Amino acid sequence: MMARVWAALLAGALRIAVGFASRDWRISKRFRRVFWNRLYSDSSGDFLPREIMGFVNLGYLEEPRQLDESDSAALGDRLSGMLYDRLVDGVSLAGKAVVEVGCGPGAGSARLAAANPTAAFTGVDLNEGMIAWAKERHRESNLRFQQGDALDLPLDAASADVVLNLESSHCYPSRRAFFEEVVRVLRPGGAFLIADVIVEVSGEDADDVDAQLQAAGLVVESRTDISQNVLWSRDAASGSRAFRAHLAGRLEPHQVRMAEGMLCLRDTPGYESLARGRTTYVLWRTSKSDRDPRMSEAVEGDVASA
């Protein structure tokens, strides 16, 4: 009985903290990095064993009846892998230098590296524990992991052809500062693919993110609301007896409800927020201009001196 009470209290405290961290206030932004880093560390190792899921995202289904095989404990990872497939769908990664910022435990980078053996992948994450886990778990020859800050990437300027960011930028103190870092590390003509949640309580919407992308120097080529696809993914995970049994078998009873909340399964606040439109999930495809701004400045300087 007491365990259930404590779990309910912890879940309530977590909802309050998430709401505060999501707001676009100066004090919230300062708190945001520490809070999300701690939460994702807890949800991917310290509180929940990493063996529960190799990914840290809400997954994707193209249509509600897309899954046709028998129920499986690995359903959570399969759904999350589909979100990575959707993120890069139609974009060639062959022979490219690809960076995933906010790679977490590394399963997404590893999935894409295995599917694109001629590409060179780098996974970057602020959390040292996740990077250590990723290095130990994933050994693809075209993949490396590096600890680093999204707002100060440990990468050379113009060193990447493609930058990926999945369900991570909402954790950063400043999306705009992150986007400017993306522009710095991208080569002219390079692609930036991003998908993330936008929470109503933050005071931001997709148009605000568009403006931040453009102000940083990126061209927004498309913007797609995939909230329904993510919700179908949560429905599939919620309805999976094998996956729910997998959670129950790995966790103490009082931890199960907390895990369900973190995974936004049905009848949790995160699920309800998605279902009621208070949280949206949006995917952007953007690119850096293929004109090197340094060359433009040099030409303008020559014209002015003439």
Order of alpha helices (4+ residues) and beta strands (2+ residues): alpha-alpha-alpha-beta-alpha-beta-alpha-beta-beta-alpha-beta-alpha-beta-alpha-alpha-alpha-alpha-beta-alpha
